[in-house]
Amino acid sequence: MGKLVIKEALVTPEKAAKLIELCPFGAISYEGEKLDISSACKMCKMCVRKGDGLVEFVEDAREIDKSEWKGICVYADFSGGKLHPVTFELIGKARELAKVTAHPVYALLIGENTDTAAKELLKYGVDKVFTYDHPELRDFRIEPYTAAFDDFIERHKPSSVLVGATNLGRQLAPRIAARRKTGLTADCTVLEMKENTDLVQIRPAFGGNIMAQIITPNTRPQFCTARYKVFTAPEKTENPTGEIIKLTVTEKMLSSDIEVINTSLKPTDIDISEADIIVAVGRGAGSDAMRAAAAELAGLLGGVVACTRPMVESNIYDAKHQIGLSGRTVKPKLIICLGISGAVQFAAGMKSSDMIIAVNSDKNAPIFDVAHYCVVGDLTEILPKWIENIKGAK
């Protein structure tokens, strides 16, 4: 980590104007003879490289004793008396990572009446489950949950913390990472561990054109979030050996400016993340006839229809049907990709599927790099024959 430092003695109105024009994010301003860099800065360092020496990048000189930080912690997403399935997937990944450093695997559980959920977590191979259980923690409020999370980190010093990229996790992870003045990588698709306990957090960047490897070498703990269906949950054991440790909830932790007046369940809607069979439609199958055929195929197979981002942007499908980095991550038993080129953004959201069948007229389409079965041909000829054969088989 580091920061940008402005060399005030070198600033002139002319140089400031040039620097303002140079910044691609509009993060630099010059008012009252003072040059300023706002929070819009993305640390591209263009101002450092081409700014006539006005701006310098200074590395953070902080050092940390990594030996004091041990364990890989999974935040257990607990809401409405239920654990979100992403928690079990993260436990599976945490166990893999822990083998490299021989660290224990922890789970952090915050809520009310957590005993049953804590016992369930032990069955997935967690060494210790730490719980903060209190009636006022029944509903998620950011301040008490952050305070409890911070108290756990202060007491037990985990080296890495894995959080599910759920609605709750997306709110909580950045808040606690900021409080601990440490890094957070969102929506990781790959996690690896170095022997020195540095967590390698890999995610698509720059629109999916590259896979960025991010580490947090100078601070602890290391925070990352991962979506549901990215990793694989381990098998349950009916004879767990871990322990449950109940931590004290203080009145100070419960202090909040938020009052929960009422809660109600959101109406159940389509969730392609839970589907076992998906028929995914891209621009190559965007005609009315092809979309109708795709829906018929999905119906015959007992599956659901999903799509790529361009189909959502064209207002053909709702965003809840979208697969990819800006949509949903899926892991069905079978996914059939119709007329989809297979950009990185889409592939990252479905490449862990058990069986991938792709149909495309372009034999060099990137989707064939991840597909198990590749069909090169015209969809208008192939899809009707598939439907006819399935109907005949039934």
C-alpha positions in Angstrom: 0.0 0.0 0.0 1.1 3.6 -0.5 0.0 7.1 -1.1 0.4 10.1 -3.5 2.3 13.1 -2.1 2.2 16.5 -3.8 5.4 18.5 -3.8 3.8 21.9 -3.1 7.0 23.9 -3.7 7.0 22.9 -7.4 3.4 23.7 -8.1 2.6 26.5 -10.5 -0.8 27.4 -12.1 0.5 26.2 -15.5 1.8 22.9 -14.1 -1.4 22.4 -12.1 -3.5 22.9 -15.3 -1.4 20.4 -17.2 -1.8 17.9 -14.3 -5.6 18.3 -14.1 -5.9 17.6 -17.9 -3.6 14.6 -17.5 -5.7 12.8 -14.9 -8.2 10.4 -16.6 -10.5 10.2 -13.6 -10.9 14.0 -12.9 -9.5 13.5 -9.4 -7.1 16.5 -9.4 -8.2 20.1 -8.6 -6.5 23.4 -8.1 -8.2 26.0 -6.0 -6.8 28.9 -3.9 -3.3 28.0 -5.1 -3.6 24.6 -3.6 -3.4 21.3 -5.6 -5.5 18.5 -4.3 -6.2 14.8 -5.2 -9.7 13.6 -4.3 -11.1 10.2 -3.5 -11.9 9.7 -7.2 -8.2 8.8 -7.7 -7.8 5.2 -8.8 -4.0 5.1 -8.2 -3.2 4.7 -11.9 0.0 6.9 -11.2 -0.3 8.7 -14.5 0.4 11.9 -12.5 3.6 10.4 -11.1 4.9 9.2 -14.5 4.0 12.3 -16.6 3.4 15.1 -14.0 6.8 16.9 -14.2 7.7 15.7 -10.8 4.8 17.4 -9.0 3.5 14.1 -7.5 5.4 11.3 -5.9 4.2 7.8 -4.9 5.4 6.9 -1.4 5.2 3.3 -0.3 3.6 2.5 3.1 6.5 1.8 5.4 4.4 -0.2 7.9 5.8 -3.6 8.9 3.9 -6.3 10.7 4.9 -9.4 12.6 3.1 -12.1 10.6 3.8 -14.7 13.1 1.4 -13.0 15.5 -1.5 -13.6 13.1 -2.6 -17.2 12.7 -5.7 -18.9 11.4 -8.1 -18.6 8.4 -11.5 -17.3 9.4 -14.7 -17.7 7.5 -17.5 -15.2 8.3 -20.6 -17.3 8.7 -23.4 -15.5 6.9 -26.3 -16.1 9.3 -29.7 -14.5 8.7 -33.3 -15.5 9.5 -32.0 -18.4 11.5 -30.2 -20.0 8.5 -26.7 -20.2 7.2 -26.1 -19.0 3.6 -24.6 -21.9 1.6 -21.7 -19.7 0.5 -20.4 -20.2 4.1 -19.8 -23.9 3.5 -18.1 -23.3 0.2 -15.7 -20.8 1.9 -15.0 -23.3 4.6 -13.9 -25.8 2.0 -11.5 -23.3 0.4 -10.2 -22.2 3.9 -9.3 -25.8 4.6 -7.4 -26.1 1.4 -5.5 -22.8 2.1 -4.8 -23.8 5.7 -2.9 -26.9 4.6 -0.2 -24.7 3.2 0.6 -22.9 6.5 -0.7 -25.5 9.0 -3.1 -22.8 10.4 -6.4 -23.6 12.1 -9.7 -22.8 10.4 -12.1 -20.6 12.3 -15.7 -19.6 11.7 -17.2 -16.4 13.1 -20.9 -16.5 13.8 -22.9 -13.4 14.8 -26.7 -13.4 15.6 -29.3 -14.8 18.0 -29.8 -18.4 18.9 -26.7 -19.5 17.1 -26.1 -22.9 18.8 -27.6 -25.1 16.1 -25.8 -23.2 13.3 -22.5 -23.4 15.2 -22.9 -27.2 15.5 -23.6 -27.4 11.8 -20.4 -25.4 11.0 -18.3 -27.9 13.0 -19.6 -30.7 10.7 -17.8 -29.1 7.8 -14.4 -29.3 9.4 -14.0 -26.1 11.2 -11.5 -26.2 14.1 -13.2 -23.5 16.2 -16.5 -21.6 15.9 -16.6 -18.2 17.7 -20.1 -17.0 18.4 -21.5 -13.6 19.5 -25.1 -14.5 20.5 -27.5 -11.8 21.7 -31.2 -10.9 21.1 -30.2 -7.5 19.7 -28.1 -9.2 17.1 -31.1 -11.0 15.6 -31.4 -8.5 12.8 -28.4 -7.2 10.9 -27.3 -3.7 11.8 -24.0 -2.6 10.6 -22.6 -1.0 13.7 -23.1 -3.9 16.2 -22.0 -6.5 13.7 -18.8 -4.4 12.9 -18.1 -4.0 16.5 -18.4 -7.7 17.2 -16.3 -8.6 14.2 -13.6 -6.1 15.2 -13.6 -7.5 18.8 -13.0 -11.0 17.4 -10.1 -9.8 15.2 -8.5 -7.9 18.1 -8.7 -11.0 20.4 -7.8 -13.8 18.1 -5.8 -12.2 15.2 -6.7 -14.4 12.2 -4.3 -14.0 9.3 -7.0 -14.2 6.6 -10.7 -13.6 6.6 -13.0 -15.0 3.8 -16.5 -13.4 3.5 -19.3 -14.4 1.1 -20.3 -11.7 -1.4 -23.9 -11.7 -0.2 -25.9 -8.6 0.5 -24.8 -8.8 4.1 -21.2 -9.6 3.4 -20.8 -6.8 0.9 -21.8 -4.3 3.5 -19.8 -5.8 6.4 -16.5 -6.7 4.8 -15.4 -3.2 3.6 -16.5 -1.6 6.8 -14.4 -3.9 9.0 -11.4 -3.8 6.6 -11.4 0.0 6.7 -11.6 -0.1 10.5 -8.5 -2.4 10.6 -6.8 -0.3 7.9 -6.1 -3.3 5.8 -6.9 -4.4 2.2 -10.0 -6.0 0.8 -10.3 -7.8 -2.6 -13.9 -8.2 -3.8 -15.4 -11.1 -5.9 -12.3 -13.3 -6.0 -12.5 -16.3 -8.3 -9.3 -18.0 -7.2 -7.5 -18.0 -3.8 -4.0 -19.3 -3.2 -1.8 -19.3 -0.1 1.9 -18.6 0.1 4.1 -20.3 2.8 4.7 -16.9 4.4 0.9 -16.6 4.9 0.3 -14.0 2.2 -3.1 -14.7 0.6 -3.0 -14.5 -3.2 -6.4 -13.1 -4.2 -7.1 -13.5 -7.9 -10.0 -11.7 -9.7 -10.8 -10.4 -13.2 -9.9 -6.8 -13.7 -10.2 -4.1 -16.4 -13.5 -5.5 -17.7 -12.3 -9.0 -17.5 -9.3 -8.5 -19.9 -6.8 -9.6 -17.3 -6.7 -11.7 -14.1 -5.2 -9.6 -11.4 -3.2 -11.2 -8.6 -3.5 -9.1 -5.4 -1.7 -9.5 -2.1 -1.7 -7.6 1.1 1.9 -8.1 2.4 2.1 -5.3 4.9 -1.1 -5.5 6.9 -3.2 -8.2 8.7 -5.8 -9.6 8.5 -6.2 -10.1 4.7 -9.8 -9.7 3.6 -11.5 -11.0 0.5 -15.0 -11.7 -0.6 -16.2 -14.5 -3.0 -19.5 -15.2 -4.6 -21.8 -18.2 -4.1 -21.0 -21.1 -6.4 -17.4 -20.2 -7.0 -15.9 -22.8 -4.6 -16.9 -26.3 -3.6 -18.3 -27.2 -0.1 -16.6 -30.1 1.7 -18.4 -33.3 2.7 -20.1 -33.2 6.1 -18.9 -35.3 9.0 -21.3 -36.5 11.7 -18.5 -36.7 14.3 -16.8 -33.3 14.3 -13.8 -32.6 16.5 -13.9 -28.8 16.7 -15.1 -26.6 19.5 -17.6 -23.8 20.0 -16.3 -20.7 21.8 -18.9 -18.2 23.0 -17.6 -14.6 23.2 -19.0 -11.8 25.3 -21.4 -9.2 23.8 -21.0 -5.9 25.6 -23.4 -3.0 25.7 -20.9 -0.9 23.9 -20.9 -3.3 20.9 -24.7 -3.0 20.7 -24.7 0.8 20.3 -26.4 1.8 17.0 -28.2 4.6 15.4 -30.3 2.1 13.4 -33.6 0.7 14.7 -35.2 -2.2 13.0 -38.9 -1.6 13.1 -40.1 -4.5 11.0 -38.8 -7.3 8.7 -40.5 -9.2 5.9 -39.5 -11.9 3.5 -38.9 -10.9 -0.1 -41.2 -12.8 -2.5 -39.5 -15.8 -4.0 -38.2 -15.2 -7.5 -36.1 -17.0 -10.1 -32.6 -17.7 -8.8 -30.4 -19.1 -11.6 -27.6 -19.7 -9.0 -29.7 -22.6 -7.6 -30.6 -24.2 -10.9 -29.3 -27.6 -11.8 -29.9 -27.2 -15.5 -29.4 -23.9 -17.4 -29.9 -23.0 -21.1 -27.9 -19.8 -21.6 -28.6 -17.5 -24.5 -26.1 -15.1 -26.2 -26.3 -12.6 -29.1 -25.9 -15.5 -31.5 -29.3 -16.8 -30.4 -31.0 -13.4 -29.9 -33.8 -13.7 -32.4 -37.3 -14.2 -31.2 -37.4 -17.7 -32.7 -34.1 -18.8 -31.1 -35.1 -17.4 -27.7 -38.4 -19.2 -27.9 -36.6 -22.5 -28.8 -34.2 -22.0 -25.9 -37.1 -21.6 -23.5 -38.7 -24.7 -24.9 -35.4 -26.7 -24.5 -35.1 -25.5 -20.9 -38.7 -26.5 -20.2 -38.1 -30.0 -21.7 -35.0 -30.5 -19.5 -36.5 -29.1 -16.4 -34.1 -26.1 -16.3 -34.2 -22.3 -16.5 -33.1 -19.8 -19.2 -30.2 -17.5 -18.5 -28.3 -15.0 -20.7 -25.2 -12.9 -21.2 -24.8 -9.2 -20.4 -25.5 -7.8 -23.9 -28.9 -9.5 -23.8 -29.7 -7.6 -20.6 -28.3 -4.3 -21.9 -30.6 -4.8 -24.9 -33.6 -5.1 -22.5 -34.3 -8.6 -23.9 -33.9 -10.3 -20.5 -34.1 -9.1 -16.9 -30.8 -8.7 -15.0 -31.7 -11.6 -12.7 -31.1 -13.9 -15.6 -27.6 -12.7 -16.3 -24.5 -14.9 -15.8 -21.1 -13.4 -15.3 -19.1 -11.0 -13.1 -21.8 -8.3 -13.2 -24.5 -10.9 -12.9 -24.8 -14.2 -11.1 -22.3 -17.0 -10.6 -23.7 -20.4 -11.4 -22.6 -24.0 -10.9 -25.3 -26.2 -12.4 -25.0 -29.9 -13.3 -25.5 -28.9 -16.9 -25.3 -25.7 -18.8 -26.0 -25.4 -22.5 -24.5 -22.2 -24.1 -26.2 -21.1 -27.2 -24.6 -18.5 -29.5 -22.3 -17.3 -26.7 -18.7 -16.2 -27.6 -17.5 -16.8 -24.1 -15.9 -13.6 -22.9 -13.9 -13.7 -19.7 -16.7 -12.0 -17.8 -19.2 -14.7 -18.7 -16.9 -17.6 -18.4 -15.8 -16.6 -14.9 -19.5 -16.9 -13.8 -20.1 -20.4 -15.1 -16.8 -22.3 -15.7 -17.2 -24.4 -12.6 -20.3 -26.1 -14.0 -20.3 -29.9 -13.9 -21.1 -30.2 -17.7 -20.8 -27.4 -20.3 -22.1 -27.8 -23.8 -21.5 -25.0 -26.2 -22.9 -24.3 -29.7 -21.4 -21.6 -31.8 -20.8 -21.1 -35.6 -17.3 -19.8 -34.9 -14.9 -22.7 -34.2 -12.4 -20.3 -32.6 -15.0 -18.9 -30.0 -13.4 -18.6 -26.5 -16.4 -20.5 -25.0 -14.9 -23.7 -26.5 -11.9 -23.3 -24.2 -14.1 -24.0 -21.2 -16.7 -26.3 -22.7 -16.7 -30.1 -22.2 -18.6 -30.6 -25.4 -18.2 -28.3 -28.4 -20.7 -28.1 -31.3 -19.7 -26.0 -34.3 -22.7 -25.2 -36.5 -25.8 -23.2 -37.2 -28.2 -22.9 -34.2 -31.2 -22.6 -36.5 -30.5 -26.2 -37.7 -29.1 -27.7 -34.5 -31.6 -26.5 -31.8 -34.8 -27.7 -33.5 -33.3 -31.1 -34.0 -32.3 -31.3 -30.3 -35.8 -30.4 -29.3 -37.3 -32.9 -31.6 -35.0 -35.7 -30.4 -35.7 -34.9 -26.7 -39.5 -34.9 -27.4 -39.1 -38.3 -29.2 -37.1 -39.7 -26.3 -39.7 -38.7 -23.8 
